[in-house]
Amino acid sequence: MIKSNTIRESTSRKVFRAFNMIFLTFVCLIFIIPIWNVLITSVAKDIDVMGSDYLLVPRSFTLQNYWRVLNSGYMGAFKNSLKVAVLGTIFSMLITVPMGFALSQKHLLGRSIIMKAIVFTMVFDVGIMPFYIVVRSLGLINKTAAIIIPVGLSTFNLIILKNYMGSIPVSLLESAKLDGCNDATILLKIVLPLSVSILAAVILFYFVSYWNRYFEVIMFINDSRKYTLQVVLRSLMFESDDSLGGGQYVYNNLKMAVMVLGMLPVLIIYPFVQKHFVSGIMLGGVKG
């Protein structure tokens, strides 16, 4: 008689798997339902959202809400957010990458002291008033640079980038030096090509961080024409008497359309970096 090699699952194992599936399904619904409500409401007509805070079943379909947003002042805020996110990400990467590479080199004099000083700024906050005074003394009030420069370096991003670059074999870097490469050449032609995964993760972190900037905008920007989308969206969400030109009441469908446009850049970028995202964070957090 030929015995089957199939291993039967015990009853307790089946119950455990069923519980996990039910629990994870419930968790997924917690995240999916609000997003679904936003999408459905954003394409609904005004009459369908009157007196209704939640709309889970489509009653109508129209793109008029998006056209109203695109033809209104909200697009100015959208462009401001995109400008801050793109310029801020570039600025931060230009600082973080060379700094992470330098701190990953064990022969760097004072490396430990520099790293401790950087981590110190992560643990202890200077406070709002000193922060404001420094920015004002630099003449950055009401300028886009005020949203970018003061938060240009993320200690968390620097640490994971430094750990990853520190995991690159020293023998590879020494071979490059023997071939006549200087530090800049090693960084550009050897280290960066080997760090694509972690760079993609850090770029995404920086972009999302700048895209969601709110506190710095309301603190340093006085001109409403320079407000980012997050500030405008907050006003739109919490001021029930807000209007869209000519005293026209802003219904939930228009608010949701603004929210969808606010999520759009991140949703577009993420599919291109998601394959590097998990592996980059895992390697950057463990190695070093």
N, C-alpha and C positions, 0 to 999 in steps of 0.2 A: 504494500500500500504506500502510495506517495503522499507524504504529509505536506500540507500547505505551509508555506513560509510566511504567510500573511499574519501579522501581529494584530490581534483584536484589541480595540481600545476598551478600557475599563469604563464602567458606568460613571464613575467620578470624573474621569477624563472628559467624557462626552458632555457632562453637565458643566464642567469648567469651560470648555470651548463654547458651548451655547451661551453661557453667561457672558463670556468675553465678546461674542458677536453682538449680543443685545446691548451690552454696555457701550461698545464702540459705535454701534449704530445710533444710539441715543446721543453720544458726544458729537457725532457728525451732524446730526439734525440740529443740535444747538448752534452750530456754526453756519449750516446751510440755510436754515429757515430765514434768519435775518437778511442774508444776502439775497435770497430769493424774493423776499418782500420788497427790498430796495429795487431790484430789477423790474419786478412786475409793476410796482407803483410808478416807476420812472416812465413807463410807456402807456400809462393809463390816462384817460381824459379827466378834465377837471371835475366833471359831474360824478365820476366814479369814486373819487377820493374825498368828496365832501362829507364830513362827519365820520370818516373812517380812518383810524390810525394804522390799521394793518390790512393789507390786501394780498392774500396768498393765492387766490384764484383769479386768473385774467378775466376782466370784464370787457376790455376793449384794448385796442393797440393803436398807438400813434407815436410818431417821432417828433411831434410838434414841440414837446417839452425840451428836447435837445436843441432844436432850432432856436427856441426862445433863449436858451442859455448861451448858445454860440453867438447870437446876435445882441447879447446884453453885455453889461459891464463885467460879468463873471469871467469872461474870456481873458480880460486884462489880468485878473488875479491868477488864472490858470497859467498864463505866460510868465508871470512873475515867479510862480512856484517852480515852473520848469527851468527858468533861468537860474534860480538859486540852487536847484538840485544838480543841474549839469555843471555849473561853474564850481559849486561847492565840492562835488565829488572829484573833479579834476584837481582842485586845490589840495584837498585832503590826501589824495593818492600821491601827489607830488611831494608831500611831506612824509607820509607814512611809509612809503616804499623805501626811500633811501635811509630813513631812520631805522626801520626794521632790519634792513640789511646790515647797517653799521653795528647795531646792538647784537646781531646774531654772531658777530665775529668775536671769538673768545680772547683774541689778542688786543682788543680795543681797550685803551687805558681809561680807567674809571667807569667801565661799563656797568658794574654793579651799582655804583652811586647814582649814575644817570637813570638807571631803571627804577631804583627806589624812589627817586625824586618824581618820576613820571607817575608811578603808582600812588604816591602820596596825594597827587592832585585828583586822583580818581576817588580816593577815600574821603578826603576833606574838602568841603566846598567853601569858597571864600565869602559867599554871601551875595545878596542882590546888589546892595549899594556899592561896595567896592568894585563889583563887576561893571556896574553902570558908569561909575566914575572913570574907570580905565578906558572904557569904550568912548566916552565923551572926550576924554583928554587926547585920544588919538584922532579926533575929528571924524568919527564914523557914524555919528547920529544921522538918521534919515538916509543912510546909504546901504546898498545891498551888501557891501563888505561887512557891515555890522552883524549880519546874519551868518556869515561864512567864517570870517577870520577867528573870532573868539572861540568857536567850537571846531576849528579845523582839524584837530587831532583827537582821535578816539583812542583812549588807552587800551580798551578791549581789542580793537582792531589791530593796534600796534603789537600787542602781546601775541595774538595768534599768528600774525605775519612773521614776527621775529622767531617764534618757535618753529614755524615751518621752514623758514630759510636756514635756521640753525641745524635742521635735520639733513640738509644737503651734504654729501660726503666732502670732508675737508680735502681729501686727495684730489678731487675733481677741481676744486678752486686752486689748489697749489699747482696742478698741472697747467692750468690756464696762465698762472703767473710765470711759470717757467717758459711759456711760449711768448711772453712779452705783453700779456694783457694787464691793464691797470684795473683798479677797482670798478671804475665806471663801465668798462668793457665787460668785465665779469658779471656785473649786475644786469646789464642790458642783454647780453648775448647768451648767458648761461643760467643765471638765477631766475630771471623773469620767465623764460620759456618753460622752466621746470616748475613754476609756481602758478600756473594758469588756474588751477582749481581754487586755491586760496585767494587769488586776486579777484576772481569772479565773485566769491562770497563777500569779500571786503567791499568791493564796488557796490554790490547790492545793499549791504548794510549802510554805507554812506549815503547812497541815493535815497533810500527810504527815510533815513534820518533827516536829511535836508528837505525832502518833500513834505515831511510832517512838521516842520518847524513852525512853532506857534508863539512860544514865550518870547523869543528874541525879537520877533516881528512887532508884537504889541509893545515891547519895552523900548525898542530903538527906532522904530519907523513911525513918523508922524504923518506922512503923506498917504492918504487913503489910496491913491493911485498906485502905490508901491506895495500894497497889502498882498500877501500870498493867499492861495485858495483856502488854506486852513482857517485863516482869520475870517474871511468872508463867509465860509461855510458855517463857522461857529455862530456868527451873527444871524445867519439865515435860519439856523436850527432853533435858536433860543429867543429870537425876537419875533413874536407872532404877528406884529404889525408891520413887519418888513414888507417892502413892496418892490415891484419890478417895473419902474417907470409909470408915470401917470397915475400913481396910487392904486395900481392893480394888485390885488391880494395874491400872495405867494402860497399856492397850495402845496400839499405834500409831494405831489408828482414832480413839481419843479425842483423841490429840495432834493428829492431822490436822484433826479437827473444830474444835479450838481455833484452829488456823492459818487455816482457812477463815473463821471468824468474825472473826479478826484482820485479814484482807484485805478483808472485806466493805464497810466504810465507804468505803474508797478506790475500790473497784470500783463502788460506787453513785454516788459523786460524779463520777468521771472522765468518764463519757459526757456529762454536762451541760456540762462545761467543755472537752472535748477539741477542739471546733471553734475555740475561742479560744486553745488552748494553744500550738500551733506558731506561729501568726501573732503572738501576743503576745510570745513569746520572741524571734522574729526581729526584730520592730520595736523592741523594747526594747533588744536587743543591738546593733543597727546604727545606729539614729537617735540623735541627741543632739548 
